Amino acid sequence: MTAAPDNILVDHAEISDEELMEIGLILSMWRNFKMSVYKDKCMKRRVSIRMRSTRCRDAAEYCNLLRQSPLELDLLQKALTIHVSQFFRNPSMFDKLRTEVLPELFGACAAGEADALRICCLGCAGGEEPFSLAILLREHFSREMRTVQTFIQGTDIDAETLRLAQQGEYMEDRLKEVSAELRVRYFRPSGARSRLVPEIRQMVTFLQGDITATAMYAPSNLVLCRNTLIYFTRPDQEKILNGVADILPAGGILVLGKSETLVGDVRRRFEAICPVERIYRRI
Ligand SMILES: C[S@@+](CC[C@H](N)C(=O)[O-])C[C@H]1O[C@@H](n2cnc3c(N)ncnc32)[C@H](O)[C@@H]1O
């Protein structure tokens, strides 16, 4: 392949709908990845970043590269599913879970309304969110966990990000919201990274899965689906939210990201218990 000169920059506006569809077909054929569920604008932006990195002049040249390079297919899929996360991202939401939501859910379990507390993080990236919950539970709900079995599961479509999650090792930028006290208690230095102690790592299981196929997820009393829906088209957001509603029992809790909200008819299946933190209860 001929390298593009330095002054060629591929703008996402230059990727036509037809070209995006062609790239989607290649990904679906070779990686079983459904690009059509995500917003076109977002996909075009991410594809153009890969086109620039691979110095392809246009989408046709990039499609040829994709057909020849399994590595580029992996890199593109990774670029399309954004894995930015942080421990205790939006700390005020974790405060709300600690002071209101979790006491209520543990109370319901103790009253025999549920046999265990099952927490599911959909789109969990490198495990920052489920591990933050594990730390929160260990810090504030140890007594409750002696009598109520508690399970935390993180799911994501990306196998590589889940492999990193299982290692439980993090660079500094992921730990900005972790207090000095919690760092000492739950992290150990590991080269340039910090590694979670086994006590916390063992509290979370990970499962590779596609959020658009929620039928595979186990029933949960608390589902977090934060900063993930935002990348999907509105009809797919609604489909995903209906799938989530199906795995939550009445009284179960759903938490969305700060810039996400319930859309369409699925709003009838929830009541908002804290609109600011995007926390909803299944009716
Ligand atoms: C921006 S991260 C959000 C991480 C975390 N929930 C948070 O709020 O910090 C979005 C995650 O959604 C995952 N994701 C994207 N499409 C998905 C799909 N179809 N099924 C499951 N996970 C998906 C990505 O792989 C990525 O790890």
The ligand as a MOL file (V3000), in Angstrom:
LIG
                    3D

  0  0  0     0  0            999 V3000
M  V30 BEGIN CTAB
M  V30 COUNTS 27 29 0 0 0
M  V30 BEGIN ATOM
M  V30 1 C -17.0140 4.5710 27.9970 0
M  V30 2 S -16.9860 2.9370 28.6010 0 CHG=1
M  V30 3 C -17.9570 3.0690 30.0690 0
M  V30 4 C -17.2950 2.4190 31.2590 0
M  V30 5 C -18.0270 2.5720 32.5890 0
M  V30 6 N -19.3870 2.0900 32.5120 0
M  V30 7 C -17.9960 3.9940 33.0680 0
M  V30 8 O -19.0390 4.6570 33.0880 0
M  V30 9 O -16.9160 4.4780 33.4210 0 CHG=-1
M  V30 10 C -18.1080 2.1110 27.4580 0
M  V30 11 C -17.9280 0.6190 27.4350 0
M  V30 12 O -19.0340 0.0590 26.7210 0
M  V30 13 C -18.5480 -1.0650 26.0240 0
M  V30 14 N -19.4510 -1.4030 24.9440 0
M  V30 15 C -19.6100 -0.7680 23.7520 0
M  V30 16 N -20.4930 -1.4300 22.9890 0
M  V30 17 C -20.9170 -2.4960 23.7110 0
M  V30 18 C -21.8320 -3.5470 23.4430 0
M  V30 19 N -22.4920 -3.6260 22.2880 0
M  V30 20 N -22.0220 -4.4770 24.4220 0
M  V30 21 C -21.3600 -4.3990 25.6040 0
M  V30 22 N -20.4700 -3.4420 25.8980 0
M  V30 23 C -20.2450 -2.4870 24.9660 0
M  V30 24 C -17.1860 -0.6400 25.5240 0
M  V30 25 O -16.3830 -1.7530 25.1800 0
M  V30 26 C -16.6640 0.1730 26.7160 0
M  V30 27 O -15.8430 -0.5970 27.5390 0
M  V30 END ATOM
M  V30 BEGIN BOND
M  V30 1 1 1 2
M  V30 2 1 2 3
M  V30 3 1 2 10
M  V30 4 1 3 4
M  V30 5 1 4 5
M  V30 6 1 5 6
M  V30 7 1 5 7
M  V30 8 2 7 8
M  V30 9 1 7 9
M  V30 10 1 10 11
M  V30 11 1 11 12
M  V30 12 1 11 26
M  V30 13 1 12 13
M  V30 14 1 13 14
M  V30 15 1 13 24
M  V30 16 1 14 15
M  V30 17 1 14 23
M  V30 18 2 15 16
M  V30 19 1 16 17
M  V30 20 1 17 18
M  V30 21 2 17 23
M  V30 22 1 18 19
M  V30 23 2 18 20
M  V30 24 1 20 21
M  V30 25 2 21 22
M  V30 26 1 22 23
M  V30 27 1 24 25
M  V30 28 1 24 26
M  V30 29 1 26 27
M  V30 END BOND
M  V30 END CTAB
M  END
